């Protein structure tokens, strides 16, 4: 008769060291992947909020008859000068390409982020954690790219001092005295 080793007598088969090591690794990697999903979700929320911000560009104007503070905020969808908001449409002839691209890509960011969130929520129930986290993580990377492209493009336009030829009913000059990067761009960089 062969003797049974002492560790097999007192330890059940599911608790052997060979069975515990892969589970410990899986638990550690899932925690990191879950932290990545949480960061992706928070970044998506912030990226979704920058679409509605009205201060991507800050214009300083010298004609203070209409713009009494000498300050106008140019956003992706609206222009705000002294709380008089004007809509900037995708089809307007004066809309520069970086703002038109930002209007489209901000909406794509929201849509891809929704798909990433739904995949992360419902994919966990399927039991394929690695595939779920890989797909959701890839979609979050795509969300970040769709968010950062218009942000950096608009920041480049501000740094290069490119202007927008607004129509006369906007009551703004064709070029500001000075323009600065607004908080919408800063928050957009932080979201990516």
Helices and strands as residue ranges (DSSP letters): H 6-10, G 13-15, H 17-50, E 57-60, E 71-74, E 78-81, E 84-87, H 97-123, G 124-126, H 129-159, G 168-170, E 178-181, H 183-191
